[in-house]
Amino acid sequence: MASYGSNEVGGFSIVSKSYKANPSIENYVKLRREDPSAEIEVGVIGGMDQLFFMAKELEKYGFDPELVASAMDADAEAISELSLQIMEKMIEAKALAKSGMTHLARRGLVIPDKLVHWLIACMLDSLSWNDALHIPRDLIVLIRERLGGSNLEYEQASDAHQRRWAAIEIGGQLKAQGIEPSFRMIGKILKVAPSTVMRWFPNGEFEREIAVVARWFDDEGKLKPIDQLGGRPLRTK
């Protein structure tokens, strides 16, 4: 047993016992706020009893209980391998779904979400239980995928914002050279559909935006020196 969150004479500290008796976020935040420096051992998922109970379920979906046991012992290689196996089964599930098959989890054809979540919780809790707080990158990728992947809504919005600004800069540079940019032209440069560019600029915003930015460039499309930009910052929407 790891010494973190334990008494010097052995056994969990009072605060750790208090959390384990009620492992809710409400209780955890309360304990942490009351004593910010307290050592709270937070592992509550997994263990050999649970592993014995889950052995048949794990084997049903192709997981070696011995590998899971090693992951529960915070073995970094086992955690990485188990994370990769879970992701491989998630990829298989996506392929089956795309082929038109339905009710895959109910029919026992793919690993159910509840088992994925249990295995992730076991791996995370093992790191706390063994005081080994290095998280293998394979587990990070798995957790991120379960949280929505690498293309979350905020990431999409940020990317669209950057591409919209790039469209304005390109459009302004072209306009300064006497070329009237079109959505098709900008889309080709940015490798997106013209309709996508059009959605970035409703109500004639594109023309207004590039008219402002065009002042930044000379008739050869080169950026003007800052002292030639009118003495005050140029802003676009």
Order of alpha helices (4+ residues) and beta strands (2+ residues): alpha-alpha-alpha-alpha-alpha-alpha-alpha-alpha-alpha-alpha-alpha
